[in-house]
Amino acid sequence: MLVPMVASVRFFIILSFLSLIISPSIAQTSFRPKALVLPVTKDVSSTTPQYVTQIKQRTPLVPVKISVDLGGGYFWVNCEEGYVSSTSKPAHCGSAQCSLFGLYGCSGEKICGRSPSNTVTGVSTYGDIHGDVVSLPSTDGNNPGRVVSVPNFLFICGSKVVQKGLPSGVTGMAGLGRTKVSLPSQFASFFSFQKKFAICLSSSPRTDGVIFFGDGPYNLNMDVSKVLTFTPLITNPVSTAPSAFLGEPSVEYFIGVKSIRVSGKKVPLNTTLLSIDRNGIGGTKISTVNPYTVMETTIYKAVAGAFVKAVGAPTVAPVAPFGTCFATKDIGFSRMGPAVPSIDLVLQTEDVLWSIIGANSMVQFNDVICLGFVDAGSDPSTSQVGFVVGGSHPMTSITIGSHQLENNLLQFDLATSRLGFRSLFLEHTNCANFNFTSSA
């Protein structure tokens, strides 16, 4: 009778020991986050302000700084310098991974590829598609939680040439656009959460904004997901990227602006410019790469003229790249920034408005303060990104730039193709109020 008892005790000890080894592994693989979170920092070190986040990638994991590109289709990083990983795997032509990119090229080694594009400079090259580990924190909407990993996250290998023009230490770009391989799409697919993401840019380089992947709550001293106004997202049938295959639609985010009001009064415009024609020209898109809103010349002149009239103060010599400026002493200030008339983008109906208040419409230079919109005709980008070939006419009539997005929470619902938005000034909070103290 003694032998069976000893055997059963030994079996119990072995089973208990195995459970200690196996249980953490099961817990790790069974955890399914409802959302993920990343900080976003405003980088003003380069000529063009950019918004930068950091994600961990590779084996062993290393932090990788990447510029946020709201309308970018892909995640790309420079693989030419310092890319070392034991888990990086090329995607082979004809594979399911390659097909997620839609059209693609094929190298002599049968590795598929696309063109990683620097949307700040407009430079594109060809790069192989790879998969590798990425890691970032989950969230319940209130704090960062457990860190999770995606084992074969798809990205494009960029180069030193395409990296040039990004802030110091930034080695790639995080595309959040409307593709199957953007960051929001890959995260939602792997973790099976809702195909949504939200972005909230801080106005100061000293405080972090936030990107949420997944549904709310989005707690910025309150759950902002509960107070959003919604408008449909529109697809431009023609690509607006620096490099694309013929026939591909744009992966950027367009909204349907029907008219513009200044101080409640409708601005007379050629409204055909607000629609997208069959060649992909016209319409309104949202960008984190353009630092300020860019408008087609006739739209800019009409809005600026109405704005000057509504302000009722004399203009002064402009400060580039802006064309409409005032003496700071002639403009009052309030909790919502400079006390100037609001500029309202009228969306699907007359009562659905994106109201651009003084904090987002004005840019101050000590004793001069300017309307933070740029005339596309008088100051086109040096690289001509997004401009019709052979001229200064922009392909997109209105590009809402990042200054106009700051301290606004924008939620992009990719499944239902709609945008939710809210100015946090209306809620007495701001984009720097997410608590990045970990709860895990």
GILINSUL-V245275 format. One record per pair of residues at least 12 apart in sequence whose C-alpha atoms are under 7 Angstrom apart, sorted by the first residue. I is the first residue (numbers start at 1). J is the second residue. D is the distance in Angstrom with one decimal. If there is no record, write none. Layout:
BEGIN
i:I j:J d:D
i:I j:J d:D
END
This chain:
BEGIN
i:32 j:191 d:6.1
i:33 j:138 d:5.9
i:33 j:191 d:6.8
i:34 j:193 d:5.7
i:34 j:214 d:6.4
i:35 j:138 d:5.8
i:35 j:139 d:5.5
i:35 j:140 d:6.7
i:35 j:212 d:6.8
i:35 j:213 d:5.4
i:35 j:214 d:4.4
i:35 j:215 d:6.5
i:36 j:137 d:5.8
i:36 j:138 d:4.0
i:36 j:139 d:5.2
i:36 j:212 d:5.7
i:36 j:213 d:5.0
i:36 j:214 d:6.6
i:37 j:137 d:5.9
i:37 j:138 d:6.0
i:37 j:139 d:6.0
i:37 j:144 d:6.6
i:37 j:211 d:5.7
i:37 j:212 d:4.7
i:37 j:213 d:6.2
i:38 j:53 d:6.8
i:38 j:210 d:5.8
i:38 j:211 d:5.3
i:38 j:212 d:6.7
i:39 j:53 d:5.9
i:39 j:208 d:5.8
i:39 j:209 d:5.8
i:39 j:210 d:4.6
i:39 j:211 d:6.3
i:40 j:52 d:5.5
i:40 j:53 d:4.7
i:40 j:201 d:6.9
i:40 j:208 d:5.4
i:40 j:209 d:4.8
i:40 j:210 d:5.2
i:40 j:211 d:6.9
i:41 j:53 d:6.3
i:41 j:205 d:6.1
i:41 j:207 d:6.9
i:41 j:208 d:5.0
i:41 j:209 d:6.2
i:42 j:202 d:7.0
i:42 j:204 d:6.5
i:42 j:205 d:4.6
i:43 j:205 d:6.1
i:45 j:167 d:6.6
i:46 j:167 d:5.7
i:48 j:291 d:6.8
i:49 j:291 d:6.3
i:50 j:67 d:6.7
i:50 j:289 d:6.6
i:51 j:67 d:5.7
i:51 j:68 d:5.6
i:52 j:65 d:6.7
i:52 j:66 d:5.6
i:52 j:67 d:4.4
i:52 j:68 d:5.7
i:53 j:65 d:5.9
i:53 j:66 d:5.6
i:53 j:67 d:6.3
i:53 j:68 d:6.7
i:54 j:66 d:6.0
i:55 j:135 d:6.6
i:55 j:136 d:6.1
i:56 j:134 d:5.5
i:56 j:135 d:5.1
i:56 j:136 d:6.5
i:57 j:133 d:5.5
i:57 j:134 d:4.2
i:57 j:135 d:6.2
i:58 j:85 d:5.1
i:58 j:87 d:6.6
i:58 j:88 d:6.9
i:58 j:132 d:5.9
i:58 j:133 d:5.1
i:58 j:134 d:6.5
i:59 j:85 d:4.9
i:59 j:86 d:5.5
i:59 j:87 d:5.9
i:59 j:133 d:6.9
i:60 j:85 d:6.6
i:65 j:169 d:6.6
i:65 j:170 d:4.8
i:65 j:171 d:6.2
i:66 j:170 d:5.2
i:66 j:171 d:6.0
i:66 j:172 d:4.8
i:66 j:173 d:4.8
i:66 j:174 d:6.0
i:67 j:170 d:6.8
i:67 j:172 d:6.4
i:67 j:173 d:4.6
i:67 j:174 d:6.0
i:68 j:173 d:5.9
i:68 j:174 d:5.0
i:68 j:175 d:6.6
i:68 j:288 d:7.0
i:69 j:173 d:6.4
i:69 j:174 d:5.7
i:69 j:175 d:5.0
i:69 j:176 d:6.3
i:69 j:288 d:5.9
i:69 j:289 d:6.1
i:70 j:175 d:6.1
i:70 j:176 d:4.8
i:70 j:177 d:5.8
i:70 j:287 d:6.0
i:70 j:288 d:5.6
i:71 j:175 d:6.4
i:71 j:176 d:5.9
i:71 j:177 d:4.4
i:71 j:251 d:6.2
i:71 j:252 d:4.1
i:71 j:253 d:6.3
i:71 j:287 d:6.5
i:72 j:175 d:3.9
i:72 j:176 d:5.7
i:72 j:177 d:4.9
i:72 j:252 d:6.9
i:73 j:175 d:5.0
i:73 j:176 d:6.4
i:73 j:177 d:4.8
i:73 j:178 d:6.5
i:73 j:179 d:5.7
i:73 j:182 d:5.5
i:73 j:251 d:6.2
i:74 j:155 d:6.7
i:74 j:174 d:6.7
i:74 j:175 d:4.6
i:74 j:181 d:6.1
i:74 j:182 d:4.9
i:75 j:155 d:5.0
i:75 j:156 d:6.4
i:75 j:173 d:5.9
i:75 j:174 d:4.7
i:75 j:175 d:5.2
i:75 j:182 d:6.4
i:75 j:183 d:6.9
i:76 j:116 d:6.1
i:76 j:155 d:5.3
i:76 j:156 d:4.6
i:76 j:157 d:5.8
i:76 j:158 d:5.9
i:76 j:172 d:5.4
i:76 j:173 d:5.6
i:76 j:174 d:6.8
i:77 j:156 d:6.7
i:77 j:157 d:5.6
i:77 j:158 d:5.2
i:77 j:171 d:5.5
i:77 j:172 d:4.0
i:77 j:173 d:6.6
i:78 j:157 d:5.8
i:78 j:158 d:4.3
i:78 j:159 d:4.7
i:78 j:160 d:6.4
i:78 j:163 d:6.7
i:78 j:171 d:5.5
i:78 j:172 d:6.1
i:79 j:157 d:5.3
i:79 j:158 d:5.8
i:79 j:159 d:6.2
i:80 j:159 d:5.6
i:80 j:160 d:6.8
i:87 j:132 d:5.8
i:87 j:133 d:6.9
i:88 j:130 d:6.5
i:88 j:131 d:5.7
i:88 j:132 d:4.6
i:89 j:130 d:5.4
i:89 j:131 d:5.3
i:89 j:132 d:6.5
i:90 j:111 d:6.3
i:90 j:129 d:6.0
i:90 j:130 d:4.2
i:90 j:131 d:6.3
i:91 j:111 d:5.7
i:91 j:112 d:6.1
i:91 j:129 d:5.6
i:91 j:130 d:5.4
i:91 j:131 d:7.0
i:92 j:110 d:5.7
i:92 j:111 d:4.4
i:92 j:112 d:5.7
i:93 j:106 d:6.2
i:93 j:110 d:5.4
i:93 j:111 d:5.4
i:93 j:112 d:4.9
i:98 j:112 d:6.2
i:100 j:180 d:5.9
i:100 j:181 d:6.5
i:101 j:180 d:6.9
i:101 j:181 d:6.6
i:111 j:128 d:6.4
i:112 j:128 d:5.9
i:112 j:129 d:5.8
i:113 j:126 d:6.8
i:113 j:127 d:5.4
i:113 j:128 d:4.2
i:113 j:129 d:5.0
i:114 j:126 d:5.8
i:114 j:127 d:5.7
i:114 j:128 d:6.7
i:115 j:127 d:5.8
i:115 j:243 d:6.6
i:116 j:156 d:6.3
i:116 j:158 d:5.9
i:117 j:162 d:6.7
i:117 j:242 d:6.6
i:117 j:243 d:6.9
i:118 j:162 d:5.8
i:118 j:163 d:6.8
i:119 j:242 d:6.8
i:119 j:289 d:7.0
i:120 j:289 d:6.1
i:121 j:165 d:6.5
i:121 j:383 d:6.1
i:122 j:242 d:5.6
i:122 j:383 d:6.1
i:122 j:385 d:5.6
i:123 j:162 d:5.7
i:124 j:162 d:6.0
i:124 j:242 d:6.9
i:124 j:243 d:6.5
i:125 j:162 d:6.6
i:127 j:156 d:5.8
i:127 j:157 d:4.9
i:127 j:158 d:5.6
i:128 j:156 d:5.7
i:128 j:157 d:5.5
i:129 j:154 d:6.9
i:129 j:155 d:5.8
i:129 j:156 d:4.5
i:129 j:157 d:6.3
i:130 j:154 d:5.7
i:130 j:155 d:5.6
i:130 j:156 d:6.2
i:131 j:152 d:4.6
i:131 j:153 d:5.0
i:131 j:154 d:4.3
i:131 j:155 d:6.2
i:132 j:151 d:6.1
i:132 j:152 d:4.6
i:132 j:153 d:5.2
i:132 j:154 d:6.7
i:133 j:149 d:6.7
i:133 j:150 d:5.6
i:133 j:151 d:4.3
i:133 j:152 d:5.4
i:133 j:153 d:5.9
i:134 j:149 d:5.6
i:134 j:150 d:5.4
i:134 j:151 d:6.7
i:134 j:153 d:6.4
i:135 j:147 d:6.8
i:135 j:148 d:5.6
i:135 j:149 d:4.2
i:135 j:150 d:6.5
i:136 j:148 d:5.8
i:136 j:149 d:6.6
i:141 j:216 d:6.2
i:141 j:217 d:4.9
i:141 j:218 d:4.9
i:141 j:219 d:5.6
i:142 j:218 d:7.0
i:142 j:219 d:5.3
i:142 j:435 d:6.7
i:143 j:435 d:5.6
i:143 j:436 d:5.7
i:143 j:437 d:6.3
i:143 j:438 d:5.7
i:143 j:439 d:5.9
i:144 j:436 d:6.0
i:144 j:437 d:6.8
i:144 j:438 d:4.8
i:144 j:439 d:6.1
i:145 j:438 d:5.9
i:145 j:439 d:5.4
i:145 j:440 d:4.6
i:146 j:440 d:5.3
i:154 j:181 d:6.8
i:177 j:251 d:5.4
i:177 j:252 d:5.6
i:178 j:251 d:4.6
i:178 j:252 d:6.5
i:179 j:251 d:6.4
i:184 j:196 d:7.0
i:184 j:197 d:6.4
i:184 j:213 d:6.0
i:188 j:214 d:7.0
i:193 j:214 d:6.2
i:194 j:214 d:5.4
i:194 j:215 d:6.2
i:195 j:214 d:6.2
i:195 j:413 d:6.4
i:195 j:414 d:5.6
i:195 j:415 d:5.9
i:196 j:213 d:6.3
i:196 j:214 d:4.8
i:196 j:215 d:5.8
i:196 j:412 d:5.6
i:196 j:413 d:4.5
i:196 j:414 d:5.8
i:197 j:212 d:5.4
i:197 j:213 d:4.3
i:197 j:214 d:5.2
i:197 j:215 d:6.7
i:197 j:411 d:5.7
i:197 j:412 d:5.4
i:197 j:413 d:6.8
i:198 j:211 d:5.7
i:198 j:212 d:5.1
i:198 j:213 d:6.6
i:198 j:409 d:6.8
i:198 j:410 d:5.4
i:198 j:411 d:4.1
i:198 j:412 d:6.0
i:199 j:211 d:4.5
i:199 j:212 d:6.4
i:199 j:409 d:5.9
i:199 j:410 d:5.5
i:199 j:411 d:6.6
i:200 j:406 d:6.8
i:200 j:407 d:6.2
i:200 j:408 d:5.9
i:200 j:409 d:4.7
i:200 j:410 d:6.5
i:200 j:431 d:5.3
i:201 j:405 d:6.8
i:201 j:406 d:4.8
i:201 j:407 d:5.8
i:201 j:431 d:5.9
i:202 j:406 d:5.6
i:202 j:407 d:5.8
i:202 j:431 d:5.1
i:202 j:432 d:5.7
i:203 j:406 d:5.4
i:203 j:407 d:6.7
i:207 j:432 d:5.8
i:208 j:432 d:5.4
i:209 j:431 d:5.1
i:209 j:432 d:5.0
i:210 j:431 d:6.9
i:219 j:434 d:6.3
i:220 j:429 d:6.9
i:220 j:431 d:6.8
i:220 j:433 d:4.8
i:220 j:434 d:4.9
i:221 j:429 d:6.7
i:221 j:433 d:6.3
i:228 j:420 d:5.3
i:228 j:421 d:5.2
i:228 j:422 d:5.4
i:229 j:420 d:5.3
i:229 j:421 d:5.4
i:229 j:422 d:6.5
i:230 j:418 d:6.6
i:230 j:419 d:5.4
i:230 j:420 d:4.3
i:230 j:421 d:6.5
i:231 j:348 d:6.9
i:231 j:418 d:5.6
i:231 j:419 d:5.3
i:231 j:420 d:6.6
i:232 j:255 d:6.5
i:232 j:417 d:6.1
i:232 j:418 d:4.2
i:232 j:419 d:6.0
i:233 j:253 d:6.5
i:233 j:254 d:5.7
i:233 j:255 d:5.1
i:233 j:417 d:5.2
i:233 j:418 d:4.7
i:233 j:419 d:6.1
i:234 j:254 d:5.0
i:234 j:255 d:5.5
i:234 j:256 d:6.8
i:235 j:250 d:6.8
i:235 j:254 d:6.5
i:236 j:249 d:6.0
i:236 j:250 d:5.4
i:236 j:276 d:6.8
i:236 j:280 d:5.9
i:237 j:249 d:4.3
i:237 j:250 d:6.2
i:237 j:280 d:6.1
i:238 j:250 d:5.4
i:238 j:279 d:6.5
i:238 j:280 d:4.8
i:239 j:251 d:7.0
i:240 j:386 d:6.3
i:242 j:385 d:6.5
i:253 j:285 d:5.5
i:253 j:286 d:5.9
i:254 j:284 d:5.5
i:254 j:285 d:4.1
i:254 j:286 d:6.5
i:255 j:284 d:5.8
i:255 j:285 d:6.1
i:256 j:284 d:6.7
i:256 j:347 d:5.8
i:256 j:348 d:6.6
i:257 j:274 d:6.4
i:257 j:284 d:6.6
i:257 j:345 d:6.1
i:257 j:346 d:5.7
i:257 j:347 d:4.7
i:258 j:274 d:6.6
i:258 j:346 d:5.6
i:258 j:347 d:5.5
i:258 j:348 d:6.8
i:259 j:345 d:6.3
i:259 j:346 d:5.2
i:260 j:344 d:5.7
i:260 j:345 d:4.8
i:260 j:346 d:5.7
i:261 j:343 d:5.8
i:261 j:344 d:5.0
i:261 j:345 d:6.6
i:262 j:306 d:6.5
i:262 j:307 d:6.2
i:262 j:341 d:6.5
i:262 j:342 d:6.0
i:262 j:343 d:4.7
i:262 j:344 d:6.3
i:263 j:310 d:6.6
i:263 j:341 d:4.9
i:263 j:342 d:5.5
i:263 j:343 d:6.6
i:267 j:302 d:6.6
i:267 j:303 d:6.5
i:267 j:306 d:6.8
i:268 j:302 d:6.9
i:269 j:299 d:6.4
i:269 j:302 d:6.9
i:273 j:397 d:6.2
i:274 j:397 d:6.6
i:281 j:395 d:4.8
i:281 j:396 d:5.7
i:282 j:395 d:6.1
i:282 j:396 d:4.6
i:282 j:397 d:4.7
i:283 j:396 d:5.7
i:283 j:397 d:5.5
i:283 j:398 d:6.5
i:284 j:396 d:6.3
i:284 j:397 d:6.1
i:284 j:398 d:4.6
i:284 j:399 d:5.7
i:285 j:398 d:6.5
i:285 j:399 d:5.0
i:285 j:400 d:6.2
i:286 j:399 d:5.7
i:286 j:400 d:4.8
i:286 j:401 d:6.5
i:287 j:399 d:6.6
i:287 j:400 d:6.0
i:287 j:401 d:5.3
i:287 j:402 d:6.3
i:288 j:401 d:6.1
i:288 j:402 d:4.8
i:289 j:402 d:7.0
i:290 j:401 d:4.9
i:290 j:402 d:6.2
i:291 j:401 d:5.1
i:291 j:402 d:4.9
i:291 j:403 d:5.8
i:292 j:372 d:6.2
i:292 j:373 d:5.9
i:292 j:374 d:6.8
i:292 j:400 d:6.9
i:292 j:401 d:4.1
i:292 j:402 d:5.9
i:292 j:403 d:5.5
i:292 j:404 d:6.8
i:293 j:373 d:4.9
i:293 j:374 d:6.1
i:293 j:399 d:5.4
i:293 j:400 d:4.4
i:293 j:401 d:4.2
i:293 j:404 d:6.9
i:294 j:373 d:5.9
i:294 j:374 d:4.7
i:294 j:375 d:6.0
i:294 j:376 d:5.8
i:294 j:398 d:5.8
i:294 j:399 d:5.1
i:294 j:400 d:6.7
i:295 j:374 d:6.2
i:295 j:375 d:5.4
i:295 j:376 d:5.5
i:295 j:397 d:5.7
i:295 j:398 d:4.7
i:295 j:399 d:6.6
i:296 j:375 d:6.3
i:296 j:376 d:5.3
i:296 j:377 d:6.6
i:296 j:393 d:6.8
i:296 j:394 d:6.3
i:296 j:397 d:5.0
i:296 j:398 d:6.5
i:297 j:375 d:5.4
i:297 j:376 d:5.9
i:297 j:377 d:5.3
i:300 j:375 d:5.7
i:304 j:324 d:6.8
i:310 j:341 d:6.6
i:311 j:340 d:6.3
i:311 j:341 d:6.6
i:313 j:330 d:6.6
i:314 j:326 d:6.5
i:321 j:374 d:6.5
i:321 j:379 d:6.7
i:322 j:370 d:6.6
i:322 j:371 d:6.9
i:322 j:372 d:6.5
i:322 j:373 d:6.5
i:322 j:374 d:5.6
i:324 j:370 d:5.7
i:324 j:371 d:5.6
i:325 j:368 d:6.7
i:325 j:369 d:5.6
i:325 j:370 d:4.0
i:325 j:371 d:6.1
i:326 j:368 d:5.8
i:326 j:369 d:5.4
i:326 j:370 d:6.1
i:327 j:367 d:5.9
i:327 j:368 d:4.7
i:327 j:369 d:6.1
i:328 j:367 d:5.0
i:328 j:368 d:5.0
i:328 j:369 d:5.3
i:336 j:358 d:6.5
i:336 j:359 d:5.8
i:336 j:425 d:6.2
i:337 j:358 d:5.1
i:337 j:359 d:4.2
i:338 j:358 d:4.7
i:338 j:359 d:6.0
i:339 j:358 d:6.0
i:340 j:358 d:5.6
i:342 j:355 d:6.2
i:342 j:356 d:5.6
i:342 j:357 d:4.8
i:342 j:358 d:6.7
i:343 j:355 d:5.8
i:343 j:356 d:5.1
i:343 j:357 d:6.7
i:344 j:356 d:6.0
i:360 j:403 d:6.0
i:360 j:404 d:4.7
i:360 j:406 d:6.9
i:361 j:404 d:6.4
i:376 j:392 d:6.9
i:376 j:393 d:6.9
i:376 j:394 d:6.5
i:377 j:392 d:5.4
i:377 j:393 d:6.2
i:380 j:392 d:6.1
i:407 j:423 d:6.3
i:407 j:424 d:5.6
i:407 j:430 d:5.2
i:407 j:431 d:5.0
i:408 j:421 d:6.8
i:408 j:422 d:5.5
i:408 j:423 d:4.3
i:408 j:424 d:5.5
i:409 j:421 d:5.7
i:409 j:422 d:5.5
i:409 j:423 d:6.6
i:409 j:424 d:7.0
i:410 j:422 d:6.8
END
